[in-house]
Amino acid sequence: MPNLDATFSALADPTRRAILARLALGEATVMELAAPFAMTQPAVSRHLKVLEGAGLIIRRAEGTRRPCRLAPAGIEAIDQWLTMLREALARNYDRLDAVLAAMTPK
């Protein structure tokens, strides 16, 4: 399971979030990912290294190309953590609903 601290640290940067949003549309090369940003290809590569280290993307070699794609396990880990929070919040609201329902108007 990916390290959530590294995952959320990687997600803290808007450029990395934009890269993930682009990869949600499908696989892309470093050059394709760098195109919309006013930064060099090496700078984008450093962002990709952080995302890869956090388990959010997978890079592979395809000849001279290095396409990137989302890593399902990394995204699933975030989803599981958020699901736990959603369920805890729903339980809190259910308890509040029960208290409010038990109250009688004065």
Gaussian input, Z-matrix of N, CA and C with variables (Angstrom, degrees):
# hf/3-21g

backbone

0 1
 N
 C     1     B1
 C     2     B2     1     A1
 N     3     B3     2     A2     1     D1
 C     4     B4     3     A3     2     D2
 C     5     B5     4     A4     3     D3
 N     6     B6     5     A5     4     D4
 C     7     B7     6     A6     5     D5
 C     8     B8     7     A7     6     D6
 N     9     B9     8     A8     7     D7
 C    10    B10     9     A9     8     D8
 C    11    B11    10    A10     9     D9
 N    12    B12    11    A11    10    D10
 C    13    B13    12    A12    11    D11
 C    14    B14    13    A13    12    D12
 N    15    B15    14    A14    13    D13
 C    16    B16    15    A15    14    D14
 C    17    B17    16    A16    15    D15
 N    18    B18    17    A17    16    D16
 C    19    B19    18    A18    17    D17
 C    20    B20    19    A19    18    D18
 N    21    B21    20    A20    19    D19
 C    22    B22    21    A21    20    D20
 C    23    B23    22    A22    21    D21
 N    24    B24    23    A23    22    D22
 C    25    B25    24    A24    23    D23
 C    26    B26    25    A25    24    D24
 N    27    B27    26    A26    25    D25
 C    28    B28    27    A27    26    D26
 C    29    B29    28    A28    27    D27
 N    30    B30    29    A29    28    D28
 C    31    B31    30    A30    29    D29
 C    32    B32    31    A31    30    D30
 N    33    B33    32    A32    31    D31
 C    34    B34    33    A33    32    D32
 C    35    B35    34    A34    33    D33
 N    36    B36    35    A35    34    D34
 C    37    B37    36    A36    35    D35
 C    38    B38    37    A37    36    D36
 N    39    B39    38    A38    37    D37
 C    40    B40    39    A39    38    D38
 C    41    B41    40    A40    39    D39
 N    42    B42    41    A41    40    D40
 C    43    B43    42    A42    41    D41
 C    44    B44    43    A43    42    D42
 N    45    B45    44    A44    43    D43
 C    46    B46    45    A45    44    D44
 C    47    B47    46    A46    45    D45
 N    48    B48    47    A47    46    D46
 C    49    B49    48    A48    47    D47
 C    50    B50    49    A49    48    D48
 N    51    B51    50    A50    49    D49
 C    52    B52    51    A51    50    D50
 C    53    B53    52    A52    51    D51
 N    54    B54    53    A53    52    D52
 C    55    B55    54    A54    53    D53
 C    56    B56    55    A55    54    D54
 N    57    B57    56    A56    55    D55
 C    58    B58    57    A57    56    D56
 C    59    B59    58    A58    57    D57
 N    60    B60    59    A59    58    D58
 C    61    B61    60    A60    59    D59
 C    62    B62    61    A61    60    D60
 N    63    B63    62    A62    61    D61
 C    64    B64    63    A63    62    D62
 C    65    B65    64    A64    63    D63
 N    66    B66    65    A65    64    D64
 C    67    B67    66    A66    65    D65
 C    68    B68    67    A67    66    D66
 N    69    B69    68    A68    67    D67
 C    70    B70    69    A69    68    D68
 C    71    B71    70    A70    69    D69
 N    72    B72    71    A71    70    D70
 C    73    B73    72    A72    71    D71
 C    74    B74    73    A73    72    D72
 N    75    B75    74    A74    73    D73
 C    76    B76    75    A75    74    D74
 C    77    B77    76    A76    75    D75
 N    78    B78    77    A77    76    D76
 C    79    B79    78    A78    77    D77
 C    80    B80    79    A79    78    D78
 N    81    B81    80    A80    79    D79
 C    82    B82    81    A81    80    D80
 C    83    B83    82    A82    81    D81
 N    84    B84    83    A83    82    D82
 C    85    B85    84    A84    83    D83
 C    86    B86    85    A85    84    D84
 N    87    B87    86    A86    85    D85
 C    88    B88    87    A87    86    D86
 C    89    B89    88    A88    87    D87
 N    90    B90    89    A89    88    D88
 C    91    B91    90    A90    89    D89
 C    92    B92    91    A91    90    D90
 N    93    B93    92    A92    91    D91
 C    94    B94    93    A93    92    D92
 C    95    B95    94    A94    93    D93
 N    96    B96    95    A95    94    D94
 C    97    B97    96    A96    95    D95
 C    98    B98    97    A97    96    D96
 N    99    B99    98    A98    97    D97
 C   100   B100    99    A99    98    D98
 C   101   B101   100   A100    99    D99
 N   102   B102   101   A101   100   D100
 C   103   B103   102   A102   101   D101
 C   104   B104   103   A103   102   D102
 N   105   B105   104   A104   103   D103
 C   106   B106   105   A105   104   D104
 C   107   B107   106   A106   105   D105
 N   108   B108   107   A107   106   D106
 C   109   B109   108   A108   107   D107
 C   110   B110   109   A109   108   D108
 N   111   B111   110   A110   109   D109
 C   112   B112   111   A111   110   D110
 C   113   B113   112   A112   111   D111
 N   114   B114   113   A113   112   D112
 C   115   B115   114   A114   113   D113
 C   116   B116   115   A115   114   D114
 N   117   B117   116   A116   115   D115
 C   118   B118   117   A117   116   D116
 C   119   B119   118   A118   117   D117
 N   120   B120   119   A119   118   D118
 C   121   B121   120   A120   119   D119
 C   122   B122   121   A121   120   D120
 N   123   B123   122   A122   121   D121
 C   124   B124   123   A123   122   D122
 C   125   B125   124   A124   123   D123
 N   126   B126   125   A125   124   D124
 C   127   B127   126   A126   125   D125
 C   128   B128   127   A127   126   D126
 N   129   B129   128   A128   127   D127
 C   130   B130   129   A129   128   D128
 C   131   B131   130   A130   129   D129
 N   132   B132   131   A131   130   D130
 C   133   B133   132   A132   131   D131
 C   134   B134   133   A133   132   D132
 N   135   B135   134   A134   133   D133
 C   136   B136   135   A135   134   D134
 C   137   B137   136   A136   135   D135
 N   138   B138   137   A137   136   D136
 C   139   B139   138   A138   137   D137
 C   140   B140   139   A139   138   D138
 N   141   B141   140   A140   139   D139
 C   142   B142   141   A141   140   D140
 C   143   B143   142   A142   141   D141
 N   144   B144   143   A143   142   D142
 C   145   B145   144   A144   143   D143
 C   146   B146   145   A145   144   D144
 N   147   B147   146   A146   145   D145
 C   148   B148   147   A147   146   D146
 C   149   B149   148   A148   147   D147
 N   150   B150   149   A149   148   D148
 C   151   B151   150   A150   149   D149
 C   152   B152   151   A151   150   D150
 N   153   B153   152   A152   151   D151
 C   154   B154   153   A153   152   D152
 C   155   B155   154   A154   153   D153
 N   156   B156   155   A155   154   D154
 C   157   B157   156   A156   155   D155
 C   158   B158   157   A157   156   D156
 N   159   B159   158   A158   157   D157
 C   160   B160   159   A159   158   D158
 C   161   B161   160   A160   159   D159
 N   162   B162   161   A161   160   D160
 C   163   B163   162   A162   161   D161
 C   164   B164   163   A163   162   D162
 N   165   B165   164   A164   163   D163
 C   166   B166   165   A165   164   D164
 C   167   B167   166   A166   165   D165
 N   168   B168   167   A167   166   D166
 C   169   B169   168   A168   167   D167
 C   170   B170   169   A169   168   D168
 N   171   B171   170   A170   169   D169
 C   172   B172   171   A171   170   D170
 C   173   B173   172   A172   171   D171
 N   174   B174   173   A173   172   D172
 C   175   B175   174   A174   173   D173
 C   176   B176   175   A175   174   D174
 N   177   B177   176   A176   175   D175
 C   178   B178   177   A177   176   D176
 C   179   B179   178   A178   177   D177
 N   180   B180   179   A179   178   D178
 C   181   B181   180   A180   179   D179
 C   182   B182   181   A181   180   D180
 N   183   B183   182   A182   181   D181
 C   184   B184   183   A183   182   D182
 C   185   B185   184   A184   183   D183
 N   186   B186   185   A185   184   D184
 C   187   B187   186   A186   185   D185
 C   188   B188   187   A187   186   D186
 N   189   B189   188   A188   187   D187
 C   190   B190   189   A189   188   D188
 C   191   B191   190   A190   189   D189
 N   192   B192   191   A191   190   D190
 C   193   B193   192   A192   191   D191
 C   194   B194   193   A193   192   D192
 N   195   B195   194   A194   193   D193
 C   196   B196   195   A195   194   D194
 C   197   B197   196   A196   195   D195
 N   198   B198   197   A197   196   D196
 C   199   B199   198   A198   197   D197
 C   200   B200   199   A199   198   D198
 N   201   B201   200   A200   199   D199
 C   202   B202   201   A201   200   D200
 C   203   B203   202   A202   201   D201
 N   204   B204   203   A203   202   D202
 C   205   B205   204   A204   203   D203
 C   206   B206   205   A205   204   D204
 N   207   B207   206   A206   205   D205
 C   208   B208   207   A207   206   D206
 C   209   B209   208   A208   207   D207
 N   210   B210   209   A209   208   D208
 C   211   B211   210   A210   209   D209
 C   212   B212   211   A211   210   D210
 N   213   B213   212   A212   211   D211
 C   214   B214   213   A213   212   D212
 C   215   B215   214   A214   213   D213
 N   216   B216   215   A215   214   D214
 C   217   B217   216   A216   215   D215
 C   218   B218   217   A217   216   D216
 N   219   B219   218   A218   217   D217
 C   220   B220   219   A219   218   D218
 C   221   B221   220   A220   219   D219
 N   222   B222   221   A221   220   D220
 C   223   B223   222   A222   221   D221
 C   224   B224   223   A223   222   D222
 N   225   B225   224   A224   223   D223
 C   226   B226   225   A225   224   D224
 C   227   B227   226   A226   225   D225
 N   228   B228   227   A227   226   D226
 C   229   B229   228   A228   227   D227
 C   230   B230   229   A229   228   D228
 N   231   B231   230   A230   229   D229
 C   232   B232   231   A231   230   D230
 C   233   B233   232   A232   231   D231
 N   234   B234   233   A233   232   D232
 C   235   B235   234   A234   233   D233
 C   236   B236   235   A235   234   D234
 N   237   B237   236   A236   235   D235
 C   238   B238   237   A237   236   D236
 C   239   B239   238   A238   237   D237
 N   240   B240   239   A239   238   D238
 C   241   B241   240   A240   239   D239
 C   242   B242   241   A241   240   D240
 N   243   B243   242   A242   241   D241
 C   244   B244   243   A243   242   D242
 C   245   B245   244   A244   243   D243
 N   246   B246   245   A245   244   D244
 C   247   B247   246   A246   245   D245
 C   248   B248   247   A247   246   D246
 N   249   B249   248   A248   247   D247
 C   250   B250   249   A249   248   D248
 C   251   B251   250   A250   249   D249
 N   252   B252   251   A251   250   D250
 C   253   B253   252   A252   251   D251
 C   254   B254   253   A253   252   D252
 N   255   B255   254   A254   253   D253
 C   256   B256   255   A255   254   D254
 C   257   B257   256   A256   255   D255
 N   258   B258   257   A257   256   D256
 C   259   B259   258   A258   257   D257
 C   260   B260   259   A259   258   D258
 N   261   B261   260   A260   259   D259
 C   262   B262   261   A261   260   D260
 C   263   B263   262   A262   261   D261
 N   264   B264   263   A263   262   D262
 C   265   B265   264   A264   263   D263
 C   266   B266   265   A265   264   D264
 N   267   B267   266   A266   265   D265
 C   268   B268   267   A267   266   D266
 C   269   B269   268   A268   267   D267
 N   270   B270   269   A269   268   D268
 C   271   B271   270   A270   269   D269
 C   272   B272   271   A271   270   D270
 N   273   B273   272   A272   271   D271
 C   274   B274   273   A273   272   D272
 C   275   B275   274   A274   273   D273
 N   276   B276   275   A275   274   D274
 C   277   B277   276   A276   275   D275
 C   278   B278   277   A277   276   D276
 N   279   B279   278   A278   277   D277
 C   280   B280   279   A279   278   D278
 C   281   B281   280   A280   279   D279
 N   282   B282   281   A281   280   D280
 C   283   B283   282   A282   281   D281
 C   284   B284   283   A283   282   D282
 N   285   B285   284   A284   283   D283
 C   286   B286   285   A285   284   D284
 C   287   B287   286   A286   285   D285
 N   288   B288   287   A287   286   D286
 C   289   B289   288   A288   287   D287
 C   290   B290   289   A289   288   D288
 N   291   B291   290   A290   289   D289
 C   292   B292   291   A291   290   D290
 C   293   B293   292   A292   291   D291
 N   294   B294   293   A293   292   D292
 C   295   B295   294   A294   293   D293
 C   296   B296   295   A295   294   D294
 N   297   B297   296   A296   295   D295
 C   298   B298   297   A297   296   D296
 C   299   B299   298   A298   297   D297
 N   300   B300   299   A299   298   D298
 C   301   B301   300   A300   299   D299
 C   302   B302   301   A301   300   D300
 N   303   B303   302   A302   301   D301
 C   304   B304   303   A303   302   D302
 C   305   B305   304   A304   303   D303
 N   306   B306   305   A305   304   D304
 C   307   B307   306   A306   305   D305
 C   308   B308   307   A307   306   D306
 N   309   B309   308   A308   307   D307
 C   310   B310   309   A309   308   D308
 C   311   B311   310   A310   309   D309
 N   312   B312   311   A311   310   D310
 C   313   B313   312   A312   311   D311
 C   314   B314   313   A313   312   D312
 N   315   B315   314   A314   313   D313
 C   316   B316   315   A315   314   D314
 C   317   B317   316   A316   315   D315

   B1=1.4490
   B2=1.5291
   B3=1.3315
   B4=1.4606
   B5=1.5353
   B6=1.3172
   B7=1.4563
   B8=1.5246
   B9=1.3411
   B10=1.4632
   B11=1.5227
   B12=1.3309
   B13=1.4647
   B14=1.5232
   B15=1.3317
   B16=1.4654
   B17=1.5183
   B18=1.3187
   B19=1.4637
   B20=1.5156
   B21=1.3317
   B22=1.4604
   B23=1.5218
   B24=1.3202
   B25=1.4587
   B26=1.5314
   B27=1.3209
   B28=1.4676
   B29=1.5208
   B30=1.3218
   B31=1.4625
   B32=1.5255
   B33=1.3333
   B34=1.4630
   B35=1.5271
   B36=1.3062
   B37=1.4653
   B38=1.5304
   B39=1.3427
   B40=1.4681
   B41=1.5300
   B42=1.3188
   B43=1.4694
   B44=1.5160
   B45=1.3216
   B46=1.4692
   B47=1.5222
   B48=1.3378
   B49=1.4744
   B50=1.5224
   B51=1.3264
   B52=1.4738
   B53=1.5317
   B54=1.3113
   B55=1.4693
   B56=1.5223
   B57=1.3240
   B58=1.4704
   B59=1.5197
   B60=1.3325
   B61=1.4710
   B62=1.5239
   B63=1.3239
   B64=1.4694
   B65=1.5267
   B66=1.3409
   B67=1.4611
   B68=1.5248
   B69=1.3187
   B70=1.4666
   B71=1.5256
   B72=1.3324
   B73=1.4680
   B74=1.5238
   B75=1.3263
   B76=1.4616
   B77=1.5113
   B78=1.3061
   B79=1.4535
   B80=1.5295
   B81=1.3440
   B82=1.4686
   B83=1.5229
   B84=1.3276
   B85=1.4581
   B86=1.5282
   B87=1.3217
   B88=1.4622
   B89=1.5275
   B90=1.3158
   B91=1.4707
   B92=1.5306
   B93=1.3190
   B94=1.4700
   B95=1.5244
   B96=1.3123
   B97=1.4629
   B98=1.5249
   B99=1.3344
   B100=1.4612
   B101=1.5251
   B102=1.3310
   B103=1.4689
   B104=1.5305
   B105=1.3352
   B106=1.4669
   B107=1.5364
   B108=1.3213
   B109=1.4539
   B110=1.5218
   B111=1.3166
   B112=1.4623
   B113=1.5254
   B114=1.3263
   B115=1.4677
   B116=1.5173
   B117=1.2984
   B118=1.4580
   B119=1.5251
   B120=1.3170
   B121=1.4613
   B122=1.5303
   B123=1.3563
   B124=1.4626
   B125=1.5430
   B126=1.3256
   B127=1.4709
   B128=1.5275
   B129=1.3183
   B130=1.4683
   B131=1.5239
   B132=1.3287
   B133=1.4674
   B134=1.5285
   B135=1.3292
   B136=1.4692
   B137=1.5319
   B138=1.3346
   B139=1.4727
   B140=1.5309
   B141=1.3233
   B142=1.4664
   B143=1.5260
   B144=1.3168
   B145=1.4619
   B146=1.5334
   B147=1.3347
   B148=1.4711
   B149=1.5300
   B150=1.3334
   B151=1.4691
   B152=1.5268
   B153=1.3164
   B154=1.4690
   B155=1.5325
   B156=1.3205
   B157=1.4588
   B158=1.5191
   B159=1.3293
   B160=1.4665
   B161=1.5219
   B162=1.3234
   B163=1.4577
   B164=1.5181
   B165=1.3390
   B166=1.4656
   B167=1.5202
   B168=1.3313
   B169=1.4644
   B170=1.5215
   B171=1.3179
   B172=1.4677
   B173=1.5256
   B174=1.3235
   B175=1.4645
   B176=1.5187
   B177=1.3136
   B178=1.4656
   B179=1.5198
   B180=1.3025
   B181=1.4639
   B182=1.5170
   B183=1.3073
   B184=1.4722
   B185=1.5217
   B186=1.3195
   B187=1.4607
   B188=1.5259
   B189=1.3237
   B190=1.4651
   B191=1.5220
   B192=1.3074
   B193=1.4756
   B194=1.5235
   B195=1.3166
   B196=1.4667
   B197=1.5201
   B198=1.3387
   B199=1.4638
   B200=1.5311
   B201=1.3241
   B202=1.4607
   B203=1.5236
   B204=1.3214
   B205=1.4667
   B206=1.5129
   B207=1.3156
   B208=1.4598
   B209=1.5244
   B210=1.3179
   B211=1.4663
   B212=1.5221
   B213=1.3188
   B214=1.4681
   B215=1.5273
   B216=1.3293
   B217=1.4746
   B218=1.5219
   B219=1.3237
   B220=1.4628
   B221=1.5112
   B222=1.3123
   B223=1.4668
   B224=1.5259
   B225=1.3176
   B226=1.4680
   B227=1.5304
   B228=1.3336
   B229=1.4705
   B230=1.5272
   B231=1.3263
   B232=1.4702
   B233=1.5183
   B234=1.3165
   B235=1.4625
   B236=1.5264
   B237=1.3206
   B238=1.4671
   B239=1.5246
   B240=1.3141
   B241=1.4602
   B242=1.5294
   B243=1.3328
   B244=1.4628
   B245=1.5301
   B246=1.3202
   B247=1.4665
   B248=1.5218
   B249=1.3269
   B250=1.4659
   B251=1.5318
   B252=1.3255
   B253=1.4687
   B254=1.5299
   B255=1.3360
   B256=1.4750
   B257=1.5223
   B258=1.3306
   B259=1.4695
   B260=1.5260
   B261=1.3221
   B262=1.4694
   B263=1.5288
   B264=1.3109
   B265=1.4623
   B266=1.5248
   B267=1.3173
   B268=1.4670
   B269=1.5361
   B270=1.3396
   B271=1.4761
   B272=1.5279
   B273=1.3216
   B274=1.4709
   B275=1.5269
   B276=1.3204
   B277=1.4635
   B278=1.5289
   B279=1.3156
   B280=1.4717
   B281=1.5205
   B282=1.3344
   B283=1.4737
   B284=1.5221
   B285=1.3205
   B286=1.4588
   B287=1.5298
   B288=1.3346
   B289=1.4661
   B290=1.5189
   B291=1.3465
   B292=1.4679
   B293=1.5264
   B294=1.3301
   B295=1.4616
   B296=1.5275
   B297=1.3094
   B298=1.4703
   B299=1.5306
   B300=1.3245
   B301=1.4591
   B302=1.5204
   B303=1.3376
   B304=1.4644
   B305=1.5290
   B306=1.3113
   B307=1.4735
   B308=1.5186
   B309=1.3070
   B310=1.4579
   B311=1.5162
   B312=1.3212
   B313=1.4766
   B314=1.5383
   B315=1.3103
   B316=1.4673
   B317=1.5017
   A1=108.63
   A2=117.23
   A3=120.72
   A4=111.48
   A5=115.36
   A6=123.04
   A7=108.86
   A8=116.91
   A9=120.06
   A10=112.38
   A11=118.52
   A12=119.49
   A13=110.14
   A14=116.64
   A15=120.49
   A16=110.77
   A17=116.27
   A18=120.49
   A19=111.07
   A20=117.00
   A21=119.54
   A22=112.27
   A23=117.24
   A24=119.92
   A25=109.95
   A26=116.34
   A27=120.48
   A28=111.07
   A29=116.90
   A30=121.21
   A31=113.07
   A32=117.60
   A33=120.90
   A34=112.12
   A35=117.50
   A36=121.28
   A37=110.57
   A38=118.03
   A39=120.16
   A40=114.12
   A41=117.52
   A42=119.74
   A43=110.26
   A44=116.48
   A45=119.31
   A46=111.16
   A47=117.07
   A48=118.75
   A49=110.39
   A50=117.28
   A51=120.81
   A52=110.33
   A53=116.80
   A54=120.20
   A55=109.81
   A56=117.40
   A57=120.24
   A58=111.12
   A59=116.70
   A60=119.82
   A61=110.40
   A62=117.01
   A63=120.01
   A64=110.54
   A65=116.69
   A66=119.67
   A67=112.37
   A68=117.35
   A69=120.22
   A70=110.54
   A71=116.47
   A72=120.78
   A73=111.87
   A74=116.68
   A75=120.58
   A76=111.46
   A77=114.97
   A78=123.06
   A79=110.90
   A80=116.24
   A81=120.67
   A82=109.34
   A83=115.18
   A84=121.33
   A85=109.16
   A86=115.28
   A87=120.48
   A88=110.14
   A89=116.84
   A90=120.29
   A91=111.13
   A92=117.58
   A93=120.67
   A94=110.66
   A95=116.66
   A96=120.36
   A97=111.41
   A98=117.18
   A99=121.31
   A100=112.91
   A101=117.39
   A102=121.87
   A103=115.12
   A104=120.82
   A105=118.59
   A106=115.08
   A107=117.72
   A108=120.59
   A109=111.44
   A110=115.74
   A111=121.43
   A112=108.32
   A113=114.85
   A114=120.30
   A115=108.41
   A116=114.72
   A117=120.32
   A118=110.79
   A119=114.54
   A120=120.51
   A121=110.69
   A122=119.74
   A123=118.75
   A124=112.88
   A125=117.15
   A126=119.77
   A127=110.16
   A128=116.85
   A129=120.58
   A130=109.35
   A131=117.15
   A132=120.69
   A133=111.04
   A134=117.33
   A135=119.77
   A136=110.50
   A137=117.02
   A138=120.36
   A139=110.25
   A140=116.38
   A141=120.39
   A142=110.75
   A143=116.83
   A144=120.06
   A145=110.33
   A146=116.94
   A147=120.92
   A148=109.87
   A149=116.58
   A150=120.68
   A151=110.96
   A152=116.27
   A153=120.12
   A154=109.98
   A155=116.87
   A156=120.62
   A157=112.76
   A158=116.17
   A159=121.09
   A160=111.82
   A161=117.01
   A162=120.43
   A163=113.85
   A164=117.00
   A165=120.40
   A166=113.76
   A167=117.03
   A168=119.90
   A169=109.28
   A170=113.71
   A171=122.39
   A172=106.62
   A173=116.12
   A174=120.58
   A175=107.86
   A176=115.34
   A177=119.46
   A178=109.08
   A179=115.40
   A180=121.25
   A181=108.44
   A182=114.54
   A183=121.66
   A184=106.59
   A185=116.03
   A186=119.94
   A187=108.79
   A188=116.02
   A189=119.96
   A190=112.07
   A191=116.56
   A192=121.09
   A193=110.35
   A194=115.94
   A195=122.85
   A196=108.99
   A197=117.04
   A198=118.52
   A199=112.14
   A200=114.78
   A201=122.65
   A202=108.67
   A203=115.09
   A204=120.03
   A205=108.12
   A206=115.99
   A207=120.41
   A208=109.65
   A209=115.82
   A210=121.73
   A211=107.97
   A212=117.69
   A213=120.06
   A214=113.87
   A215=117.90
   A216=120.34
   A217=111.58
   A218=117.51
   A219=121.11
   A220=112.21
   A221=116.30
   A222=121.06
   A223=109.44
   A224=117.37
   A225=121.97
   A226=111.16
   A227=117.36
   A228=120.45
   A229=110.79
   A230=116.72
   A231=120.54
   A232=109.24
   A233=116.48
   A234=120.86
   A235=111.34
   A236=117.76
   A237=120.95
   A238=110.89
   A239=116.99
   A240=120.69
   A241=110.12
   A242=116.80
   A243=120.31
   A244=111.48
   A245=117.58
   A246=121.27
   A247=110.20
   A248=116.61
   A249=120.57
   A250=110.50
   A251=116.70
   A252=120.00
   A253=111.56
   A254=116.88
   A255=120.63
   A256=111.13
   A257=116.15
   A258=120.13
   A259=111.21
   A260=118.00
   A261=121.01
   A262=110.28
   A263=116.56
   A264=120.50
   A265=110.82
   A266=117.81
   A267=121.54
   A268=110.35
   A269=116.90
   A270=119.42
   A271=111.04
   A272=116.75
   A273=119.82
   A274=110.97
   A275=116.65
   A276=119.98
   A277=111.02
   A278=117.44
   A279=120.30
   A280=110.78
   A281=117.22
   A282=120.20
   A283=110.69
   A284=117.39
   A285=120.86
   A286=110.34
   A287=116.93
   A288=120.18
   A289=111.27
   A290=117.14
   A291=121.02
   A292=111.16
   A293=117.44
   A294=121.28
   A295=110.12
   A296=116.22
   A297=119.90
   A298=111.13
   A299=117.37
   A300=121.14
   A301=110.89
   A302=117.21
   A303=121.66
   A304=112.23
   A305=116.57
   A306=119.88
   A307=109.43
   A308=115.69
   A309=119.02
   A310=108.69
   A311=117.20
   A312=119.06
   A313=109.61
   A314=114.62
   A315=120.00
   A316=110.72
   D1=134.60
   D2=-179.67
   D3=-62.48
   D4=154.24
   D5=177.81
   D6=-76.87
   D7=114.83
   D8=-176.57
   D9=-65.42
   D10=-30.86
   D11=176.82
   D12=-62.00
   D13=-46.71
   D14=178.06
   D15=-65.07
   D16=-37.72
   D17=-179.80
   D18=-62.46
   D19=-51.60
   D20=-177.97
   D21=-70.71
   D22=-29.19
   D23=173.72
   D24=-64.19
   D25=-42.87
   D26=177.74
   D27=-63.75
   D28=-38.53
   D29=-178.93
   D30=-73.38
   D31=-12.69
   D32=-178.31
   D33=-68.95
   D34=-19.70
   D35=-177.44
   D36=-92.81
   D37=127.18
   D38=-178.28
   D39=-63.60
   D40=-31.60
   D41=177.47
   D42=-65.23
   D43=-42.92
   D44=179.61
   D45=-66.59
   D46=-37.39
   D47=176.15
   D48=-64.19
   D49=-38.68
   D50=178.15
   D51=-65.26
   D52=-39.08
   D53=177.65
   D54=-62.91
   D55=-44.48
   D56=178.24
   D57=-62.27
   D58=-40.24
   D59=178.24
   D60=-61.62
   D61=-40.20
   D62=177.77
   D63=-65.83
   D64=-41.20
   D65=179.97
   D66=-69.12
   D67=-20.33
   D68=174.96
   D69=-64.55
   D70=-22.17
   D71=177.95
   D72=-82.90
   D73=-16.62
   D74=-179.90
   D75=144.36
   D76=171.18
   D77=-178.62
   D78=-58.36
   D79=147.30
   D80=178.50
   D81=-151.45
   D82=154.60
   D83=176.41
   D84=-86.50
   D85=168.69
   D86=178.09
   D87=-58.74
   D88=-43.65
   D89=-179.43
   D90=-63.39
   D91=-40.39
   D92=177.58
   D93=-65.51
   D94=-38.01
   D95=179.47
   D96=-71.76
   D97=-31.85
   D98=-178.72
   D99=-75.57
   D100=-24.07
   D101=-172.73
   D102=-50.25
   D103=-47.28
   D104=-175.69
   D105=-79.94
   D106=-2.61
   D107=-175.28
   D108=-105.66
   D109=147.23
   D110=176.14
   D111=-89.14
   D112=61.08
   D113=178.50
   D114=-147.79
   D115=164.44
   D116=-178.16
   D117=-76.57
   D118=163.01
   D119=176.47
   D120=-61.72
   D121=-40.51
   D122=176.97
   D123=-62.10
   D124=-34.44
   D125=177.84
   D126=-65.82
   D127=-42.15
   D128=177.42
   D129=-65.05
   D130=-39.01
   D131=177.99
   D132=-60.75
   D133=-36.49
   D134=177.42
   D135=-65.52
   D136=-40.26
   D137=175.83
   D138=-61.82
   D139=-41.52
   D140=179.85
   D141=-64.59
   D142=-36.64
   D143=178.54
   D144=-63.19
   D145=-40.25
   D146=177.41
   D147=-63.96
   D148=-45.94
   D149=179.89
   D150=-62.81
   D151=-39.86
   D152=178.94
   D153=-67.24
   D154=-42.80
   D155=178.65
   D156=-62.79
   D157=-29.73
   D158=178.45
   D159=-83.34
   D160=-3.11
   D161=178.51
   D162=79.18
   D163=19.49
   D164=-177.94
   D165=-94.36
   D166=-21.99
   D167=177.62
   D168=-134.03
   D169=161.91
   D170=175.80
   D171=-125.28
   D172=131.79
   D173=175.10
   D174=-114.05
   D175=145.01
   D176=178.29
   D177=-137.98
   D178=159.55
   D179=178.97
   D180=-94.44
   D181=131.15
   D182=177.02
   D183=-136.07
   D184=81.94
   D185=-172.76
   D186=68.27
   D187=-123.86
   D188=177.89
   D189=-90.31
   D190=-8.79
   D191=179.14
   D192=-85.85
   D193=152.36
   D194=176.94
   D195=-130.42
   D196=72.79
   D197=-178.15
   D198=-67.24
   D199=148.78
   D200=179.35
   D201=-117.47
   D202=152.03
   D203=174.39
   D204=-149.10
   D205=164.42
   D206=177.05
   D207=-65.59
   D208=147.16
   D209=176.81
   D210=-98.66
   D211=110.70
   D212=-177.06
   D213=-53.68
   D214=-39.56
   D215=-178.07
   D216=-63.75
   D217=-39.57
   D218=179.12
   D219=-65.78
   D220=-42.81
   D221=179.21
   D222=-68.07
   D223=-39.86
   D224=179.35
   D225=-63.15
   D226=-38.08
   D227=178.97
   D228=-62.26
   D229=-41.29
   D230=177.37
   D231=-64.20
   D232=-44.67
   D233=-178.78
   D234=-62.21
   D235=-41.06
   D236=178.61
   D237=-63.46
   D238=-42.03
   D239=-179.84
   D240=-65.22
   D241=-44.12
   D242=178.65
   D243=-66.34
   D244=-35.08
   D245=176.81
   D246=-61.66
   D247=-42.21
   D248=177.51
   D249=-59.37
   D250=-43.02
   D251=178.57
   D252=-66.60
   D253=-42.40
   D254=178.45
   D255=-59.97
   D256=-42.90
   D257=-179.71
   D258=-66.10
   D259=-40.08
   D260=177.44
   D261=-64.33
   D262=-41.74
   D263=178.39
   D264=-64.27
   D265=-41.52
   D266=178.81
   D267=-62.86
   D268=-40.69
   D269=176.85
   D270=-62.77
   D271=-40.14
   D272=177.87
   D273=-62.13
   D274=-43.82
   D275=178.63
   D276=-65.88
   D277=-37.33
   D278=177.52
   D279=-62.43
   D280=-42.17
   D281=177.46
   D282=-64.34
   D283=-41.45
   D284=178.24
   D285=-63.22
   D286=-43.03
   D287=177.14
   D288=-58.85
   D289=-41.09
   D290=179.90
   D291=-65.18
   D292=-41.07
   D293=178.15
   D294=-64.53
   D295=-45.86
   D296=-178.95
   D297=-65.15
   D298=-36.69
   D299=179.73
   D300=-68.74
   D301=-31.53
   D302=-178.88
   D303=-78.57
   D304=-17.25
   D305=-179.35
   D306=-74.47
   D307=138.05
   D308=176.42
   D309=-102.71
   D310=137.60
   D311=179.77
   D312=-67.63
   D313=145.80
   D314=-179.41
   D315=-83.81

